[in-house]
Amino acid sequence: MVTGGGTGIGYGIAQSLLLHGAKVAIASRNADRLTAAAEKLTVDTGGTCLAVPCDVRDEGTVRALARTARDRLGPVSLVVNNAAGNFRMPAERVTPRGFRTVVDIDLFGSFNIAQAFVREMMEEGGGSIISILMPDPERGFPLYSPAGAAKSAILSLTRSWAREWGPRGIRVNAIGPGPIPTEGVTVNMMEMASDETSDVFGNMRETLPLRRLGTPDDIASAVVFLASPAGSWITGTLLNVDGGVSLP
Ligand code: NAP
């Protein structure tokens, strides 16, 4: 199960899981875009990809998503909390409505998804939950403070869940992606640029120790590692996959 699996990093994660033989359900709000993505993923990988329109903020819809995924694909052993909302705004101008929207999607969305799938994982004897956060979110996220707060809270949940659910065979981890020029994040970044020709990502690239921006595949590889038997003794961890951007 990959939330936000119709675009960007989520799409890359879904594609990689399909290529590794998993059956994959993707879920997000935009039904047309999601269905087109699932069809392309199915054709390109020869696997089974199911599109289930869903707003992760709505707990009833998320419970229905869990039922549909189980009925159509079987027990769900991996959930990737990737769906998120974000916008650039100086902290003093963030409205309660804007703050609530980001926290609702990122934090409550991750909570709703985990709640909806974890009981089934317990019944099945185990599973894996992976949340896509940001590098070291407890350090804050200037100009994106609501997202920083939400991601930091999800890291806390990751650690609480890892301790509580570990004895039931459920591993809970997080990944902190560095800058990856997906369409979603590019829209945000362009708001930062003073003119449309500014090479925001190019400037960022020069500050990275590895001197290259990330790709959805970089994050997908980390998901596959954490979800696979190779990661079977890893839980409660934040794995920064960020070209070294978080180095002190
Ligand atoms: P993206 O393409 O904009 O992905 C966001 C996804 O979330 C979209 O597929 C969107 O689909 C879905 N979504 C938003 N609100 C939703 C809701 N209420 N319910 C269900 N789905 C919802 O951007 P991305 O760059 O791939 O980001 C993916 C993840 O990586 C996010 O968690 C982001 O914070 C994280 N991340 C990205 C970067 C980066 O540089 N790209 C860096 C650090 C972390 P719909 O519009 O159809 O709902």
Boltz pocket constraint, residues with backbone or C-beta under 6 A from the ligand:
constraints:
  - pocket:
      binder: B
      contacts: [[A, 3], [A, 4], [A, 5], [A, 6], [A, 7], [A, 8], [A, 9], [A, 10], [A, 27], [A, 28], [A, 29], [A, 30], [A, 31], [A, 33], [A, 34], [A, 54], [A, 55], [A, 56], [A, 57], [A, 81], [A, 82], [A, 83], [A, 84], [A, 85], [A, 86], [A, 105], [A, 109], [A, 132], [A, 133], [A, 134], [A, 135], [A, 176], [A, 177], [A, 178], [A, 179], [A, 180], [A, 181], [A, 182], [A, 183], [A, 184], [A, 185]]
      max_distance: 6.0
